[in-house]
């Protein structure tokens, strides 16, 4: 049994995991791209559907950035993804 994660959703052939921890109700994601170390980010939501979509969006942006030689999860990237997603989710 996985005692670190309350809820765990594996996506993208284990390259993306959306999960909650026992200490927090908020979802987080773990992204793995090639030989780079895992990147962990809080998704700042308790809604599973929103967390899945945010995780997918972050993964796509991180993969594009990695292929372009840019930082895979910079602060500006996170602001852009969260802003775009929040606007779409509220409509």
C-alpha positions as CSV (number, residue, x, y, z in Angstrom):
1,X,0.0,0.0,0.0
2,X,1.2,3.5,-0.9
3,X,1.3,5.4,2.5
4,X,2.7,8.6,1.0
5,X,-0.3,9.3,-1.3
6,X,-4.0,9.5,-0.4
7,X,-5.1,9.5,-4.0
8,X,-2.8,8.7,-7.0
9,X,-3.6,9.0,-10.7
10,X,-1.0,7.8,-13.1
11,X,-1.1,9.4,-16.6
12,X,1.1,9.5,-19.7
13,X,2.7,6.1,-19.2
14,X,3.9,7.0,-15.7
15,X,5.5,10.3,-16.9
16,X,2.8,12.3,-15.1
17,X,1.3,11.5,-11.7
18,X,-1.5,13.6,-10.1
19,X,-1.8,12.9,-6.4
20,X,-2.8,14.1,-2.9
21,X,-0.8,13.6,0.2
22,X,-2.1,12.8,3.6
23,X,-1.1,16.2,5.0
24,X,-2.9,18.3,2.4
25,X,-6.2,18.2,0.5
26,X,-4.7,19.9,-2.6
27,X,-3.6,17.9,-5.6
28,X,0.1,18.0,-6.7
29,X,1.7,16.6,-9.8
30,X,5.0,14.9,-10.6
31,X,6.4,15.2,-14.1
32,X,9.2,13.1,-15.5
33,X,10.9,14.1,-18.7
34,X,13.8,12.0,-20.1
35,X,16.9,12.0,-17.9
36,X,15.9,15.1,-16.0
37,X,14.9,14.7,-12.3
38,X,11.2,14.6,-11.3
39,X,9.5,18.0,-11.1
40,X,6.9,18.4,-8.4
41,X,4.3,21.2,-8.4
42,X,1.2,22.0,-6.4
43,X,-1.9,22.3,-8.5
44,X,-3.7,24.4,-5.9
45,X,-7.0,22.6,-6.4
46,X,-9.0,19.9,-4.5
47,X,-11.1,19.1,-7.6
48,X,-9.9,15.9,-9.3
49,X,-11.0,16.8,-12.9
50,X,-9.4,20.2,-12.6
51,X,-6.2,18.6,-11.2
52,X,-6.0,16.1,-14.1
53,X,-6.4,18.9,-16.7
54,X,-3.9,21.1,-15.0
55,X,-1.4,18.2,-14.8
56,X,-1.9,17.4,-18.5
57,X,-1.4,21.1,-19.4
58,X,1.7,21.4,-17.3
59,X,3.1,18.2,-18.8
60,X,2.5,19.4,-22.3
61,X,4.1,22.8,-21.6
62,X,7.1,21.2,-19.8
63,X,7.7,18.8,-22.6
64,X,7.6,21.6,-25.2
65,X,10.0,23.7,-23.1
66,X,12.4,20.7,-22.6
67,X,12.4,20.0,-26.4
68,X,13.1,23.7,-27.0
69,X,15.9,23.9,-24.5
70,X,14.0,26.1,-22.0
71,X,13.3,25.6,-18.3
72,X,10.7,22.9,-17.9
73,X,8.8,24.5,-15.0
74,X,9.6,28.2,-14.5
75,X,7.4,30.5,-12.5
76,X,6.2,32.3,-15.6
77,X,5.2,29.0,-17.2
78,X,3.2,28.1,-14.1
79,X,1.4,31.5,-14.0
80,X,0.5,31.2,-17.7
81,X,-0.8,27.6,-17.4
82,X,-2.8,28.3,-14.3
83,X,-4.2,31.6,-15.6
84,X,-5.3,30.0,-18.9
85,X,-6.8,27.0,-17.2
86,X,-8.7,29.0,-14.5
87,X,-10.3,31.1,-17.2
88,X,-11.4,28.1,-19.2
89,X,-12.5,26.1,-16.1
90,X,-14.7,29.0,-14.9
91,X,-16.6,29.4,-18.2
